[in-house]
Amino acid sequence: MQSDTLTLAFVAALLASLATKLWLATRQMRHVAAHRDTVPAAFANTVTLAAHRKAADYTLAKGRLGLLALALGTTVLLGWTLLGGLDALNTLLLNNVQPRLGDLGYQLALLVAFVLIGSLIELPLDWYSTFRVEQQFGFNRMTLRLWLADLAKGTAVGALIGLPLAAGILWIMGHSGGLWWLYAWLAWVGFNLVLLVLYPTVIAPMFNKFEPLPDEALKTRVQALMQRCGFAAKGLFVMDGSKRSAHANAYFTGLGAAKRVVFFDTLLQRLSPGEVEAVLAHELGHFKRRHVVKRMVAIFAMSLLGLALLGWLAGQSSFYAGLGVALNLGAPNDALALILFMLVLPPFTFFISPLMAHVSRVHEFEADAYACAQADGRDLARALLKLHEDNAATLTPDPLYARFYYSHPPASERLAALPAPATA
């Protein structure tokens, strides 16, 4: 592989993915704006024009922010690679850190510096999204103090988890020969499985309060549903999601005996007991149809292929030269290889997004069908309508944009497959 060939391939993939993203984003915004003032006929009796317009405006606001994020991300990617940013950072740390902390210390410092710089660049957009876009449409309930506290805790947790993992992967890369990628994959899979067990009881409570579901009638109803479905969970909990956002949700978390059901308090405030049961039945459908296991297997398989590819690329000098980085002569190149791979992989894998989105939408239809068999499908339809309205999800997405990106079917398609809810 020649460095010039890799450079051209990278630039071509970047331009193709950028052009496609811009085309799809502008299609979506034009389509939503064109249908802003008319509620689709299927929702004329259930969604008000004011709610429909709010969803359109919210979609357009997020779309504009997304275009800004796309421009920034592309600029940063080119800055790190072909414009020499990563090479300059590597040279600085190689000259000043490696003599003091050794090879592993230098490589960890490179990874930490790369992540911190990237996070600082993205921070203004995150702030704007929270305190401008989400605030404007009534979703944000975070204070600046809570936002900063979350940022500090997230950084600390990321360091406590990420640094040992990174050190382990780098050690494996340097001491396991040509099959290092296989051993690194095994370590990564094991780490993720352990994290699934620890997340509900150790990590999540650092950010939110989780209290046992207090509504005894609802608890009895939910437990009866889980018993019918043959599902066991360690507990039913309510999370104080309202302290950060008005968006509502419910989810399962954990693995094995550590599984638990979590309801956002905003969800319980908005939905009736029957609707909560139907939403939970949908989530149970994902487990009964083994969607969670299938997704985990797919992710692990793709990560194995990715690490195998990296195992080959890391030994090619043209991989570094073609992406604007000079090889280290007196220190390992493992951290450099990891960073470069993370940077350049997305433009090449972008075009498999429609396939992944399609599989996810199929899973959603299957989970809906399961929910209709275990609960009242009309309750599920009512719940989905409320959640669409409360989350200001547009009812009129561009069809091609939805096919490319949407992990959930558009509301019109999803509700058409369910029993029609009674109108108020």
QUINOR-V572383 format. One record per pair of residues at least 24 apart in sequence whose C-alpha atoms are under 6 Angstrom apart, sorted by sequence separation. I is the first residue (numbers start at 0). J is the second residue. D is the distance in Angstrom with one decimal. If there is no record, write none. Layout:
# QUINOR-V572383
<<I & J & D> <I & J & D>>
This chain:
# QUINOR-V572383
<<31 & 55 & 5.9> <211 & 235 & 5.8> <212 & 236 & 5.0> <237 & 261 & 5.7> <241 & 265 & 5.9> <211 & 236 & 4.4> <212 & 237 & 5.6> <233 & 258 & 5.7> <234 & 259 & 5.2> <235 & 260 & 4.9> <236 & 261 & 4.8> <237 & 262 & 4.8> <238 & 263 & 4.9> <239 & 264 & 5.7> <210 & 236 & 5.3> <232 & 258 & 5.1> <233 & 259 & 5.2> <237 & 263 & 5.8> <238 & 264 & 5.9> <209 & 236 & 5.8> <210 & 237 & 5.3> <232 & 259 & 5.0> <237 & 264 & 5.9> <209 & 237 & 5.5> <209 & 238 & 4.8> <208 & 238 & 5.7> <28 & 59 & 5.8> <208 & 239 & 5.8> <381 & 420 & 5.7> <380 & 420 & 5.8> <377 & 418 & 5.3> <376 & 418 & 5.7> <377 & 419 & 6.0> <377 & 420 & 4.7> <360 & 406 & 5.4> <359 & 406 & 5.2> <360 & 407 & 4.9> <356 & 404 & 5.9> <360 & 408 & 5.4> <356 & 405 & 5.9> <353 & 403 & 4.4> <356 & 406 & 4.7> <199 & 253 & 5.9> <196 & 253 & 5.1> <195 & 253 & 5.1> <196 & 254 & 5.4> <195 & 254 & 5.8> <196 & 257 & 6.0> <285 & 366 & 5.5> <284 & 366 & 4.3> <281 & 366 & 5.0> <284 & 369 & 5.3> <281 & 367 & 5.4> <281 & 370 & 4.7> <280 & 370 & 4.6> <277 & 374 & 5.4> <140 & 242 & 5.7> <141 & 243 & 4.6> <277 & 379 & 5.0> <140 & 243 & 4.7> <140 & 244 & 5.1> <274 & 378 & 4.8> <139 & 244 & 4.8> <274 & 379 & 5.8> <138 & 244 & 5.3> <138 & 245 & 4.7> <274 & 382 & 5.4> <180 & 306 & 5.4> <180 & 307 & 5.7> <180 & 310 & 5.7> <246 & 390 & 5.6> <106 & 334 & 5.5> <86 & 324 & 4.8> <83 & 323 & 5.5> <81 & 322 & 5.5> <80 & 322 & 5.3> <81 & 323 & 4.6> <80 & 323 & 5.2> <2 & 317 & 4.3> <6 & 321 & 4.9> <1 & 317 & 5.7> <5 & 321 & 5.5> <2 & 320 & 5.8> <3 & 321 & 5.9> <2 & 321 & 4.0> <16 & 346 & 5.9> <13 & 346 & 5.2> <12 & 346 & 5.4> <12 & 347 & 5.7> <54 & 391 & 4.1> <54 & 392 & 5.4> <55 & 393 & 5.7> <54 & 393 & 5.0> <31 & 395 & 5.9> <31 & 396 & 6.0> <30 & 397 & 5.5> <27 & 397 & 4.9> <23 & 400 & 5.6>>
